[in-house]
Structure formats: structure tokens, C-alpha cells
Amino acid sequence: MSRSLTRANRIDPEHRHAGARGRRSIASIELITTAALALSTAVAVTAVSIGIARAEVIGTVTKGDSASFAVALLIGLMLSAISAASAIVAVGPRPD
């Protein structure tokens, strides 16, 4: 930027680059948040896997009692549908 434009608009060089520092700090916060979300998702998946193994749902289904498996499957499908609907809505254009 030339000196005449800088003086005419009264833009200090220090203030021009202040936004870049803010963007870097926001990006680092987003990175930490994403890592925490990934870790918590891994912990949740592990806990659910252990719960399924202890509940012996598959063994119950093979014995002929499929009601508990059907309920678990229905709840899982409902959660998947809600997640898909949320993702579809989040991708849509935002009004500015």
C-alpha cells in the first residue's frame, strides 16, 4: 500500500494485520474443539461397544427373542435419521 493511501485513510500498518492474529487464534480454538470432539466420539463408541457386548443382544436374537433387538435397531435408525436431517439443514445457505 502506498504512503498516500495509508495517510489519506489513516490506516495504521499495525491495525491492518490485527485480523490475521484473531483468525489464527480462532483456528487454533476450532482445531482443539475438533480434537476434543473426536476423542469424545471415540470414547462414546467404545462405551457403546462394551455395552452391546455385555448385553448379549446378538445372542438373544439367535434364541428367538427379537423384540429387544428390534427396539434397539429402531432407536438407532431414528438417531441416524435425526443426524442426517441436521446435516442437511446445516449445509443449506445461510441468510446474511
N, C-alpha and C positions, 0 to 999 in steps of 0.2 A: 504494500500500500504506500502510496507516495505521501510525502510530508504535507502537501497542501490539502489532501483529502482528510488526513488524520487531524490536522489542526482545524479544518473547517467543520468537521463533525464532532470534534472534541472526543475522539475515541482514544483512550489510553491503550497502549500495547498490552499492559497487564490485564486489562478487563476483556480484551478480545479473546484471550486464551483461558479465561476462568471457566467457561462452559466445558472445555475439554477435561479439566480436572474433575468436574462434577460428574461427567459421563463415565469416566474411569471408575470412580467410586461406586456409582450405581451399577456398573457392570460387574464389579467385584462382589457387591452385595447379591446381585442376581445369581452369580456363579456359586456363592456359598449356599444360597437358598436352594438352588437346584441340586447341589450335592447332598444337602440335608434331606430333601425330598426323596432322592434316590435311595439314600441309606434307610430312611423310614419305610419306604416301599419294600426294600429287601427284608427288613425285619418283619413287616406285616406278612409277606409271602411265606417266610419261614414259619411264623407262628401259625398261620392257617394250614400249612402243610403238616405240621406236627399235630394240630387239632384233628385234621382229617385222618391221619394215620392212627391216632388214638381212638377215634370214634368208630373205626372199622365199618364205615359206610359201605364200602365195596363188598365186604364180607356179608353184610346184612342183605344187600341186593341179591347176591347169589343164593341166599337161603330162601328167597321168595317174598320178603317184606320190602317192597319198593316204595312205600309211602314216604319214608324219611328221605330217600334219595330224590324223589320227585319234588319234595318241598325245597330241598337244598338246591336242586337244579333250577327251580322256578325263581328262587331268590337271587341266584347268580345271574340268570338271564335278565331279571328286572334291573339289577345293578349295572349290567353291561348296557342295557338299553338307555338308562338314565345317563351313563357316562358318554355314550355315543351322541345323545341329544345335546348334552352340554358342549361337546366338542364341535358339533355342527353349528350351534348358536355362536360359539366363541369365534369361529372362523369368519362369520359374516362381517360386512362392512360396518365400521363404527361411525355414528353420526358426529360430525365435528361442529 
